[in-house]
Amino acid sequence: MNYDNACGKLTETGIFNLLPMVDKMEVLLGKKLWRPRSAAYSILLEHLVAKKDIQIEEILKNTVFALENLKLKSPNSAYEIDYQLAVTYKTVLKTSNEKAFNYWEKAKLHIENSLALNLEQITAWSFYLQLIYFPYLQNESKIFLSEKINDAQQNEQNRIQEKLESFTKNNKQLPYYFAASFKELKDHLKWSKIDLSNFPNTIYHYWLDKSLNYYPEKTTRFETTDASHFFHNQGLEYSRIDLIEKAIQLYQRVIDAIDENAFEVYYVAKAWQDISKIYLQQQENLKAEESLQKAKDFYEVHLTSIKQNPSTHSHYADFLEYCYLYNGNIEKPSLNELTEIISIVEKESKGFYSRPYLYLMRLSLYKNNENEAIHHLTKTLILHELCIKNEVDELLQKYKDSNYQELYTFLQETKAFMLEITENYYLDTELKWEEIQTMSIEAINEYWIKRKEQLRKRKPTFTS
């Protein structure tokens, strides 16, 4: 039920039917089912708060009661349940000015209980940081929901660094969790359109520097890859090569541990390519070329793995195109090599992706062959129709002031056609990839003209 609710699939009727369903389950099994009961209450509470229903006290009480009983029955999950209790009180925080501070205190108490049981929780630390940095205002005004909350937040902010330092004495991996949590706080503030002047940038960068020592003894592929992405993305954001090198170290750990590592290989090669771009920005061309060569060498060592996945094989083709266009002293692939690789990728993807056709289109333009470029674009239009309207928009911007006016005119006509049929459009293509492979250029062009007329005349699926 939690998944369906998160995806917005639960209707209001469905939400109000959750508790009666749990009641019947408990009667049939002859015992209390605290996990589904607490989940049903939590979903109902969230729904009532969103609807601005003021009658939430009884539901809040029952939600907390169910979660507390669940914690008694499942002590090994206590840190997760305390986190859910913290979320419960934060959910109702803005429903009452008088009780807001009490709710805030209880949310803080439970998130601290959760962290006391398990310090290595980015989600919980992020929640805690939101509690102490997020400005709780009355509706859309700039008036604080509660001055007590504001004062308590200031107090927590003043001692946050000392508090975090105290935890790292016995756990040298925690700086990464702190840094990642501050990053989530920053993203949440941005998403909420809140001024970032209150974001503790100095503290964040302190923990970001400290997190370079992160290398846990035991970890999972998901956790390691997640940490690698964090370091990679922050390295890109701040043009810090040391952070990207840290990402490479962690990606390599996954590559060494598993056989199906095609994506991690791509991530490492992409990291070296990104380091090369940073060196270019710093006008250190020799180091840029050395880093790009490391990316190329890494791909070549793991080429068998890369070729096993059409997606990573496509990324490898993108990398080679980047090398082809690179304005520097490196070994570059020929257009024939690029064509051969992307043709293989096209066959592997069997028409499910538009990228190979857009790639072939670009290769045709490198040869100044606009007709061939339009041919490749036409093939992906037949296969994907309006599903590539965003790509068409991007191409219009890219080639607006170029010398490829035939292509630009074709793109303009395609855009106009897409706008014409958008209202009643649904994807139901006729030709399959296997059929297109046997068709001549003329047959493909003729079919696309015919297909456009079919789509213009197609009746809507639903009529009012």
Residue pairs with C-beta under 8 A, 6 or more apart in sequence:
1 10
1 18
1 36
1 39
1 40
1 43
2 39
2 43
4 10
4 14
5 15
5 43
5 46
10 43
12 47
15 43
15 44
15 47
16 44
18 39
18 40
18 43
18 44
19 37
19 40
19 41
19 44
21 40
22 33
22 36
22 37
22 40
25 33
25 36
26 32
26 33
26 37
32 69
34 66
34 67
34 69
34 70
34 73
34 74
35 70
35 74
37 66
38 63
38 66
38 67
38 69
38 70
38 84
41 59
41 62
41 63
41 66
42 63
42 67
42 84
42 87
42 88
44 59
44 63
45 56
45 59
45 60
45 63
45 88
45 91
45 92
46 91
48 55
48 56
48 59
49 56
49 91
49 92
49 95
54 95
56 92
56 95
60 88
60 92
63 88
64 85
64 88
67 81
67 84
67 85
67 88
68 85
70 77
70 81
71 77
71 78
71 81
71 82
74 81
78 113
78 114
78 117
79 113
79 114
79 115
79 117
79 118
79 121
79 124
80 114
82 110
82 111
82 113
82 114
82 117
83 110
83 111
83 114
83 121
83 123
83 124
83 127
85 106
85 110
86 106
86 107
86 108
86 109
86 110
86 111
86 114
86 127
87 107
87 127
88 107
89 103
89 104
89 106
89 107
89 110
90 103
90 104
90 107
90 127
90 131
92 103
93 100
93 103
93 104
93 107
93 136
93 145
94 100
94 136
94 145
96 103
97 138
97 145
97 146
100 136
100 145
100 146
100 149
101 146
101 148
101 149
101 152
104 131
104 136
104 146
104 149
104 152
105 152
107 131
108 128
108 131
108 132
108 152
108 156
111 124
111 127
111 128
111 131
112 128
114 121
114 124
115 121
115 124
115 125
115 128
118 124
119 167
119 171
119 174
119 177
120 171
120 173
120 174
120 177
121 177
122 177
122 180
122 181
122 184
125 177
125 178
125 180
125 181
126 180
126 181
126 184
126 185
126 188
128 181
129 181
129 182
129 184
129 185
130 185
130 188
131 153
131 156
132 153
132 156
132 157
132 160
133 153
133 157
133 185
133 189
133 198
133 199
133 200
134 188
134 189
134 192
134 194
135 144
135 150
135 194
135 198
136 144
136 145
136 146
136 149
136 150
137 143
137 144
137 145
138 144
138 145
144 150
157 200
160 200
160 203
161 203
161 206
164 174
164 178
164 207
167 174
168 174
168 175
168 210
172 213
173 214
173 215
173 216
175 207
175 210
175 211
175 213
175 214
176 211
176 214
176 227
176 230
178 207
178 210
178 211
179 204
179 207
179 208
179 210
179 211
179 230
179 234
180 211
180 227
180 230
182 200
182 203
182 204
182 207
182 208
183 204
183 230
183 234
185 199
186 196
186 199
186 204
189 196
189 198
189 199
190 196
208 234
208 243
211 231
212 242
212 243
212 246
214 227
214 246
214 250
215 249
215 250
216 223
219 253
221 254
221 257
221 258
224 250
224 253
224 254
225 250
225 251
225 254
225 264
225 267
227 250
228 247
228 250
228 251
228 254
228 267
229 247
229 267
230 247
231 243
231 244
231 246
231 247
231 250
232 243
232 244
232 247
232 267
232 270
232 271
232 274
234 240
234 243
235 241
235 242
235 243
235 244
235 245
235 246
235 247
235 271
235 274
236 244
236 274
239 278
239 281
241 275
241 278
241 279
244 271
244 274
244 275
244 278
245 271
245 275
247 267
247 271
248 268
248 271
248 272
251 264
251 267
251 268
251 271
252 264
252 268
254 261
254 264
255 261
255 264
255 265
255 268
255 302
260 305
260 308
261 302
261 305
262 302
262 305
262 306
262 308
262 309
262 312
263 309
263 311
263 312
265 298
265 299
265 302
265 305
265 306
265 312
266 306
266 312
266 315
266 316
268 298
269 295
269 296
269 298
269 299
269 316
269 319
270 295
270 315
270 319
272 291
272 292
272 294
272 295
272 298
273 291
273 292
273 295
273 319
273 322
275 291
276 287
276 288
276 289
276 291
276 292
276 295
277 288
279 285
279 287
279 288
279 291
280 288
285 328
288 328
289 328
289 329
289 330
292 323
292 326
292 328
292 330
293 330
295 319
296 319
296 323
296 330
296 331
299 306
299 316
299 319
303 316
305 312
306 312
306 313
306 315
306 316
307 313
307 316
310 345
310 348
310 349
310 353
313 341
313 344
313 345
313 348
314 342
314 345
314 349
314 353
314 355
314 356
314 359
316 341
317 338
317 341
317 342
317 345
317 359
318 359
320 333
320 337
320 338
320 341
321 338
321 359
321 362
321 363
323 330
323 331
323 332
323 333
324 332
324 333
324 335
324 338
324 366
326 332
335 363
335 366
335 367
338 363
339 360
339 363
342 356
342 359
342 360
342 363
343 356
343 360
345 356
345 359
346 356
346 357
346 360
349 355
349 356
350 433
350 434
351 383
351 432
351 433
351 436
352 433
354 380
354 383
354 384
354 387
354 388
354 391
357 376
357 377
357 379
357 380
357 383
358 376
358 377
358 380
358 391
358 395
360 376
361 373
361 374
361 376
361 377
362 373
364 370
364 372
364 373
364 375
364 376
365 373
365 404
365 407
370 404
370 406
370 407
371 406
373 404
373 407
374 406
374 407
374 410
375 441
375 444
375 445
377 395
377 407
377 410
377 411
377 414
378 444
378 445
378 448
379 436
379 444
380 388
381 388
381 414
381 448
382 429
382 431
382 436
382 444
382 447
382 448
382 451
383 429
383 431
383 433
383 436
384 429
385 425
385 427
385 429
385 455
386 418
386 421
386 422
386 425
386 427
387 427
389 415
389 418
392 411
392 414
392 415
392 418
393 415
395 411
396 408
396 411
396 412
396 415
399 407
399 408
399 411
400 408
402 408
417 452
420 456
421 455
421 456
421 458
423 460
424 458
424 459
424 460
424 461
425 455
426 461
430 451
431 447
436 444
439 447
